[in-house]
Amino acid sequence: MDGVEANFYDDNSPLVLALQAGEVEAVPQIPFQGSQAVFSDSNVVILENPSSEYRGLHMRVDKEPFTDKRVRQALALSLDRPALSQGLLDGKADLGNDHPFAPVYPNSPSGSAVPQRKRDVARAKKLLADAGHPNGVDVELTTERFLEIPQYAVTLKEQCKEAGINVSLNIMDQASYYGSGDNQPWLEVPLGVVDWASRGSASQTIAPAYLCDGIWNAAHWCNEEYDDLVREFDGELDEGRRKELAVQAATLQQEEVPGIISYWARELRVVRNNFQGLAKGPNIVLDMSSVWLSG
């Protein structure tokens, strides 16, 4: 091609209409929610790529009722992860296990190393009772209006109800949720959801989000043993030993559950049928050098 023209849209709806009308040939990153019409359009091709992109549900470990890890565990056990993946993204996601070692990473814990967390309402109720909440607990979830996160919040509210976790929702516009300076609600609320973009390695998420000195540690969680494991992981050259350290860190984090990772969203790109040569991902890299138009 002689060149590439980039168009920007303020909202998803006009973007979808432009793609369907042929005004644009490709969208390098598109959310599933709000774009469902595209996924059944015979004039476009869906490019789907596994990723480490996720929506982090954090719980402030220094704020009631989440100071007790049994409450955090109860919330994690209330979620039906396969149903979330199917309902929110039409299955275009991989199950999360409440640690940041995504399945796409070569040293990610798999299989029985860190057993997959599954919904267990009875155990969730018992954990709440043991933590002093035999009649359930009331919490407020504050989050942003972005991607499928509002739908995630509504579904989470419904799934938690059976275990006795009564969730009220406060869904803010994205600019207000992230704020700036001394007013950054996402770092202050006891319970919130944050969109995390895909990273090249687990450490690029862990360092800012889960280490004691992490600048975006929204859960305010600090575990020195975990920090030591991650630092050893980062400095280890032997891949076998790195995987052992990943298992230890993931096991510890899943037990402490400062945050919930229910699913890893797959990267979605859509192109018109005549748009050839674009790689499936990663979304953070857009290489148009091999692209050509047919027909």
Steps between C-alpha positions, in 0.01 A plus 500: 500500500603858448403586856267451793231740617401484869154608614407557864155461654367630830270203549474137395164523320614728213814289467294185449278676245805630312649151481173347377459774239853448369617846606785331690666170411643402838458558871818395686323464837127464550295411810253214473226675697336757277653347187302175481357591158850491352564145618214365289574713193613290201692799361755502779757261642566468874863472610517349849818481705564365854631770730580610854229768494268484800254686720641511852247491785695635795404494870662742743663275760518797740125579479211309655370245424798401285757511780400136560623283215208264554269770368724544198506125444121484532457758226742312276310175559168666413593554137411267215798565275392293196163678508674839516718415202206375297252769600729800472727402212325211325776272625775715351703480821708258705417425863687698763620355829560809716869538421668702222688216329285485187479175298680671209821524701733199458563474874134528601386249765269247341301189578518378860790732593250769602152344484242703313270687738136403442170631629410359842212690658477275807866556585464872435214520751702310760800728453277804549350349815846413635605860434209630711242554226249215543224713346709613206679826431427822312766646269515769233676438170631813327621472145517658155276511196738333256509185289284224654575615857147635575352166394765322706397704804131415454571129453733495800227659711258223402748218553607625844143533627457125552797489738366791706728768357272790420669724243386852419642658186658838435596516132687818413621648172858399433656844549337540842589148610870539430513868592834667553732634770354450847162395360531153351195299612622172350788497748279590797175302475473181711378298201564589137565366149786623281576417136856374459650492152706207376862487615803321357579333833322440829744724683383803303163464671623371834748782569252790492190311618600247766840578651515689828636812331283469189380839380165352386450258788125564525452219755765654730629146547852448626654157544879496529522126429318558173727792412807283563364220280428740214841663522668159498280404204611811310868428564494127428636379164406133528150455353422197718581692816305802371190284465544367855516856630194596294305213658602611850410863437170410331402262781570765763307767311203273434483422873522865604279613207552878512343504157296279272593420142192322365606481137767600251334683212621402156614778271249564224573665167255523212576561133298519180523195273733683263749596772790253498820440695425652839630296794252387768689693766625612738274802513774720641690450172347605167729401212348599166808428290369165372139610438341506153154539352341243271203527268 
